Amino acid sequence: MMNADEYEAAFHGITLPATAELFPGTVVSDVPAFINNSISLLRTVSNPRQTDVIRYRLDRLLELTSQSPGEAHQPV
């Protein structure tokens, strides 16, 4: 399980889309702001019920950004 600093390092220097569909019906309209807000929440929130969801979405975004441009973005 990654912590806030590890997520920050993972997203540093990679090309991010402006928007991303994490799952059907779950669209991030401002990816950089989503990442910044999510990392800030990981640093301040200690409730696993909240942090697990944040990590799940950040993991999905990392997965999508690591796919080649021609690959289909299918939810896992």
C-alpha positions in Angstrom: 0.0 0.0 0.0 1.5 3.3 -1.1 1.7 6.4 1.1 1.2 10.0 0.0 4.9 10.6 -0.7 5.0 7.5 -2.9 2.0 8.6 -4.9 3.5 12.0 -5.3 6.7 10.5 -6.7 4.8 8.1 -8.9 2.9 10.9 -10.6 5.9 13.2 -10.8 7.2 13.8 -14.3 4.6 11.7 -16.2 2.3 13.1 -18.8 -1.2 13.4 -17.4 -4.4 13.7 -19.3 -6.6 16.7 -18.7 -9.5 14.4 -17.9 -9.8 10.7 -17.2 -12.6 8.1 -16.9 -11.5 5.9 -14.0 -14.5 3.6 -14.3 -17.8 3.9 -16.1 -19.5 6.9 -14.6 -16.4 8.0 -12.6 -14.9 10.8 -14.6 -12.1 13.1 -13.3 -12.5 16.4 -15.0 -9.2 18.0 -13.7 -6.6 15.3 -13.2 -3.8 17.5 -11.7 -6.2 18.9 -9.1 -7.6 15.4 -8.4 -4.1 14.2 -7.7 -3.2 17.1 -5.5 -6.4 16.9 -3.5 -6.1 13.1 -3.1 -2.6 13.3 -1.9 -3.5 16.1 0.6 -6.3 13.9 1.9 -4.0 10.9 2.3 -1.7 13.1 4.5 -4.5 14.4 6.7 -7.2 11.6 6.9 -6.5 8.6 9.1 -9.8 6.7 8.6 -9.1 3.6 6.4 -12.7 3.7 5.0 -11.8 7.1 3.4 -8.1 6.4 2.5 -8.8 3.1 0.9 -11.1 4.7 -1.7 -8.6 7.5 -2.4 -5.8 4.9 -2.9 -8.1 2.8 -5.1 -8.8 5.7 -7.4 -5.1 6.9 -7.5 -4.0 3.3 -8.3 -6.5 3.2 -11.2 -5.3 6.6 -12.5 -1.7 5.3 -12.4 -2.8 2.2 -14.3 -4.5 4.3 -17.0 -1.5 6.6 -17.4 0.9 3.7 -17.8 -1.1 2.1 -20.6 0.0 2.8 -24.2 -2.1 5.4 -26.0 -3.8 2.8 -28.3 -4.9 0.5 -25.4 -8.5 0.4 -24.4 -9.1 1.8 -20.9 -11.1 -0.9 -19.4 -12.0 -1.0 -15.7 -10.6 -3.7 -13.6 
